[in-house]
């Protein structure tokens, strides 16, 4: 059986192919990193434009608000929201009520209950 006329490459040619492939991969990685770096400010700006306190939970003098993004799924902004809640604006997302506020809320609840009990 005769082997077809196959020409094998030299080690130098293999090195050139590897070098060209490496350069292509690196230039693609650099371009991707550049695109991510250019779009990140728009992502953060979109978060701050859309994020608003949504449902607020109140327990034992403390309150915490969940985020509402005006129709955008919550998972889209979860990483930047964690930074916002922890470092940038923690008072917007959680806090405590002062004693005066707690007394005012208790008075409002008791007035509401008295009014409800008086109704026939």
PEURPE-V814929 format. One record per residue. N is the residue number from 1. OMEGA is omega in radians with two decimals (NA if undefined). NEAR is the number of other ideal C-beta (glycine too) atoms within 10 Angstrom. Layout:
BEGIN
N;OMEGA;NEAR, N;OMEGA;NEAR
END
This chain:
BEGIN
1;-3.07;2, 2;3.10;4, 3;3.14;5, 4;-3.11;4, 5;-3.11;5, 6;-3.13;5, 7;3.12;5, 8;-3.11;6, 9;3.13;10, 10;3.09;9, 11;3.12;7, 12;3.10;8, 13;3.09;10, 14;3.11;11, 15;3.12;11, 16;3.11;12, 17;3.12;11, 18;3.12;10, 19;3.12;10, 20;3.11;10, 21;3.12;10, 22;3.11;10, 23;3.13;10, 24;3.12;10, 25;-3.13;10, 26;3.13;10, 27;3.07;10, 28;3.13;10, 29;3.12;10, 30;3.11;10, 31;3.10;10, 32;3.11;10, 33;3.10;10, 34;3.13;10, 35;3.11;10, 36;-3.14;10, 37;-3.14;9, 38;-3.12;9, 39;-3.11;10, 40;3.10;11, 41;3.10;9, 42;3.09;9, 43;-3.14;13, 44;3.11;14, 45;3.10;10, 46;3.09;15, 47;-3.09;19, 48;3.08;12, 49;-3.04;10, 50;-3.02;15, 51;3.06;21, 52;3.04;11, 53;3.14;14, 54;-3.14;12, 55;-3.14;9, 56;3.12;11, 57;-3.13;10, 58;3.12;12, 59;3.00;7, 60;3.07;8, 61;3.10;13, 62;3.09;11, 63;3.10;16, 64;-3.13;14, 65;3.02;17, 66;-3.11;12, 67;3.07;19, 68;-3.02;14, 69;3.09;17, 70;3.04;9, 71;3.13;6, 72;-3.14;13, 73;-3.05;8, 74;-3.09;12, 75;-3.14;7, 76;-3.04;14, 77;-3.08;20, 78;-3.12;10, 79;-3.11;11, 80;3.10;17, 81;3.09;18, 82;3.09;10, 83;-3.14;12, 84;-3.12;19, 85;-3.06;17, 86;-2.98;10, 87;-2.96;8, 88;-3.08;12, 89;-3.09;12, 90;-3.12;11, 91;3.09;6, 92;-3.00;14, 93;3.14;19, 94;3.12;14, 95;3.10;13, 96;3.07;11, 97;3.06;15, 98;3.14;10, 99;3.12;9, 100;3.11;8, 101;3.12;12, 102;3.11;14, 103;3.11;11, 104;3.11;12, 105;3.11;13, 106;3.10;10, 107;3.13;10, 108;3.12;10, 109;-3.13;10, 110;3.09;10, 111;3.10;10, 112;-3.13;10, 113;3.09;10, 114;3.13;9, 115;3.13;9, 116;-3.12;8, 117;3.13;7, 118;-3.12;7, 119;-3.13;5, 120;NA;2
END
